[in-house]
Amino acid sequence: GADMVVGSLIKNPGGGLAPVGGYIAGKRACVENAAYRLTSPGLGKEVGASLGILPQFYEGLFLAPVVTASALKGAVFAAALYEKLGYEVLPSSKEERHDIIQAVTFHHPDALVAFCEGVQAAAPIDSFVRPEPWDMPGYDAKVIMAAGAFVSGSSIELSADGPMREPYAVYFQGGLTWPSAKLGILRTVQKLLDYGIFDLKAIQ
């Protein structure tokens, strides 16, 4: 195991409620040294800004198992549905999971765009926005991203993204609740139908 781990509270552990923040866990000496580096020697974690949002941290940590379970359920549902539609998925719907991310490979740029549009259309925030591929720093191809989140950058909320190059794979994750995750996935299928990517009659 690791001597120390660090992470973000706007991901799974924050339960969708933590608007900012991170965590450090591990061996006492490692955590103390990290705290001294963050603030100053001798003070460590005894001082620091709490921003008046500690109750949101605590409630987020309390709800995190249920929220993460909803996101996992959504990922399994997405994998099972897209397997039936004939697409490559990773992991498969039957694999043991260690993450909330679900990949679907389309080999078609319009399908990737349609999927992201479906996720955005189902979002609780900015559902009217139409995601567009853009030149994102650090990537060698345009990237399309969909995320109508209460907390910007929160990956436990419904989101999807992918680079506009072969194999045109999308990476889907999140869903604060199972119904919202399911709605997002079903909207992606509707968008693929709207784009004429596939015909349900042909699949049946």
C-alpha positions as CSV (number, residue, x, y, z in Angstrom):
1,G,0.0,0.0,0.0
2,A,0.8,3.7,-0.2
3,D,2.4,5.7,2.7
4,M,0.2,8.6,1.8
5,V,-2.7,9.3,-0.7
6,V,-4.1,12.6,-1.8
7,G,-7.3,13.4,-3.7
8,S,-9.9,15.9,-4.6
9,L,-13.2,16.4,-2.7
10,I,-15.0,17.5,-5.9
11,K,-14.6,13.9,-7.1
12,N,-16.2,10.8,-5.5
13,P,-15.4,11.5,-1.8
14,G,-17.2,14.8,-1.8
15,G,-20.5,13.2,-2.7
16,G,-21.3,16.0,-5.1
17,L,-21.7,18.5,-2.2
18,A,-18.1,19.7,-1.6
19,P,-17.6,22.8,-3.8
20,V,-13.8,22.8,-3.4
21,G,-11.1,21.1,-1.4
22,G,-8.9,18.0,-1.2
23,Y,-7.9,15.4,1.3
24,I,-4.7,13.7,2.5
25,A,-4.6,10.3,4.3
26,G,-1.9,7.9,5.3
27,K,0.8,7.4,7.9
28,R,0.8,10.0,10.6
29,A,4.3,11.3,9.9
30,C,3.5,11.7,6.2
31,V,0.3,13.6,6.9
32,E,2.0,15.8,9.4
33,N,4.8,16.6,7.0
34,A,2.3,17.5,4.3
35,A,0.5,19.8,6.7
36,Y,3.7,21.5,7.7
37,R,4.5,22.1,4.0
38,L,1.0,23.4,3.3
39,T,1.0,25.9,6.2
40,S,4.2,26.2,8.3
41,P,6.3,24.1,10.6
42,G,4.8,23.8,14.0
43,L,1.3,24.8,12.9
44,G,0.5,22.1,10.4
45,K,-3.2,21.1,10.2
46,E,-4.1,23.1,13.3
47,V,-4.7,26.2,11.2
48,G,-6.1,26.9,7.8
49,A,-9.1,28.4,6.0
50,S,-12.3,26.3,6.3
51,L,-14.3,28.8,4.2
52,G,-17.3,28.1,6.4
53,I,-18.2,25.0,4.3
54,L,-17.1,22.2,6.7
55,P,-20.7,21.0,7.0
56,Q,-20.8,20.4,3.2
57,F,-17.6,18.4,3.4
58,Y,-19.0,16.2,6.2
59,E,-22.4,15.7,4.4
60,G,-20.6,15.0,1.2
61,L,-18.4,12.4,2.8
62,F,-21.5,10.9,4.4
63,L,-23.4,10.7,1.1
64,A,-20.4,9.7,-1.1
65,P,-21.0,5.9,-0.9
66,V,-24.6,6.2,-2.2
67,V,-23.6,8.8,-4.9
68,T,-20.7,6.7,-6.1
69,A,-22.9,3.6,-6.2
70,S,-25.3,5.5,-8.4
71,A,-22.5,6.5,-10.8
72,L,-21.3,2.9,-10.9
73,K,-24.8,1.7,-11.7
74,G,-25.0,4.2,-14.5
75,A,-21.7,3.1,-15.9
76,V,-22.8,-0.6,-15.9
77,F,-26.1,0.4,-17.5
78,A,-24.2,2.4,-20.2
79,A,-21.9,-0.6,-20.9
80,A,-24.8,-3.1,-21.1
81,L,-26.9,-0.8,-23.4
82,Y,-24.0,0.0,-25.8
83,E,-22.9,-3.6,-25.9
84,K,-26.4,-4.5,-27.1
85,L,-26.1,-1.7,-29.7
86,G,-23.0,-3.3,-31.0
87,Y,-20.3,-0.9,-29.8
88,E,-17.0,-1.6,-28.1
89,V,-17.1,-0.8,-24.4
90,L,-14.5,-0.8,-21.7
91,P,-14.9,-2.2,-19.1
92,S,-17.7,-4.6,-20.2
93,S,-21.0,-4.7,-18.3
94,K,-19.9,-7.9,-16.6
95,E,-16.4,-6.9,-15.5
96,E,-15.5,-6.1,-11.9
97,R,-15.1,-2.3,-11.5
98,H,-12.6,-0.2,-9.7
99,D,-13.5,3.2,-11.3
100,I,-16.7,5.1,-12.4
101,I,-15.4,5.8,-15.9
102,Q,-17.0,4.0,-18.8
103,A,-15.5,4.1,-22.3
104,V,-17.5,3.6,-25.5
105,T,-15.7,3.4,-28.9
106,F,-17.6,4.6,-31.9
107,H,-15.0,4.9,-34.8
108,H,-17.1,7.8,-36.0
109,P,-16.7,11.5,-35.2
110,D,-20.5,12.3,-35.4
111,A,-21.3,9.5,-32.9
112,L,-18.8,11.0,-30.4
113,V,-20.4,14.5,-30.8
114,A,-23.9,13.1,-30.6
115,F,-23.1,11.2,-27.4
116,C,-21.7,14.3,-25.7
117,E,-24.7,16.4,-26.9
118,G,-27.0,13.8,-25.2
119,V,-25.1,14.0,-21.9
120,Q,-25.3,17.8,-22.0
121,A,-29.0,17.8,-22.8
122,A,-29.7,15.7,-19.7
123,A,-27.6,17.8,-17.4
124,P,-29.2,19.8,-14.5
125,I,-27.1,22.9,-15.4
126,D,-26.7,24.3,-18.9
127,S,-28.7,21.7,-20.6
128,F,-29.4,24.2,-23.4
129,V,-25.7,24.3,-24.3
130,R,-24.4,22.4,-27.3
131,P,-20.9,21.1,-26.8
132,E,-18.4,21.7,-29.6
133,P,-14.9,20.2,-30.2
134,W,-12.1,22.7,-29.4
135,D,-8.3,23.0,-29.2
136,M,-7.7,22.1,-25.6
137,P,-4.2,22.7,-24.3
138,G,-2.2,19.5,-23.8
139,Y,-4.0,17.5,-26.5
140,D,-2.9,16.7,-30.0
141,A,-6.4,16.7,-31.3
142,K,-9.6,18.7,-30.7
143,V,-11.5,17.6,-27.6
144,I,-15.3,17.6,-27.0
145,M,-16.6,17.8,-23.4
146,A,-20.0,17.7,-21.9
147,A,-20.7,18.6,-18.3
148,G,-23.6,20.5,-16.9
149,A,-22.4,20.3,-13.3
150,F,-23.3,22.2,-10.1
151,V,-19.5,22.2,-9.3
152,S,-17.2,23.0,-12.2
153,G,-14.8,20.1,-12.8
154,S,-16.7,17.6,-10.6
155,S,-16.3,14.2,-12.2
156,I,-18.9,12.5,-9.9
157,E,-21.5,14.6,-11.7
158,L,-22.8,13.5,-15.1
159,S,-20.1,14.2,-17.8
160,A,-18.5,12.9,-20.9
161,D,-15.5,13.8,-23.1
162,G,-13.3,12.5,-25.8
163,P,-10.6,13.5,-28.4
164,M,-11.8,14.0,-31.9
165,R,-9.5,11.3,-33.5
166,E,-9.6,7.6,-34.0
167,P,-10.9,5.5,-32.5
168,Y,-13.4,8.3,-31.5
169,A,-13.9,6.9,-28.0
170,V,-16.0,8.8,-25.4
171,Y,-15.3,8.6,-21.6
172,F,-18.6,8.8,-19.6
173,Q,-18.8,9.1,-15.9
174,G,-20.9,10.3,-13.0
175,G,-24.4,10.9,-12.1
176,L,-25.3,12.1,-8.6
177,T,-28.4,9.9,-8.7
178,W,-29.2,6.7,-10.6
179,P,-32.2,8.3,-12.4
180,S,-30.1,11.2,-13.6
181,A,-27.4,8.9,-14.9
182,K,-29.9,6.7,-16.6
183,L,-31.6,9.8,-18.2
184,G,-28.2,10.9,-19.5
185,I,-27.4,7.6,-21.1
186,L,-30.8,7.3,-22.7
187,R,-30.5,10.8,-24.1
188,T,-27.2,9.8,-25.7
189,V,-29.0,7.0,-27.6
190,Q,-31.7,9.4,-28.7
191,K,-29.1,11.8,-30.0
192,L,-27.4,9.0,-32.0
193,L,-30.8,8.2,-33.5
194,D,-31.4,11.9,-34.3
195,Y,-28.0,12.0,-36.1
196,G,-28.9,8.8,-38.1
197,I,-25.9,7.0,-36.7
198,F,-27.9,3.8,-36.4
199,D,-31.4,2.4,-36.9
200,L,-33.1,0.6,-34.1
201,K,-35.1,-1.5,-36.5
202,A,-31.9,-2.7,-38.1
203,I,-30.5,-3.7,-34.7
204,Q,-33.6,-5.5,-33.6
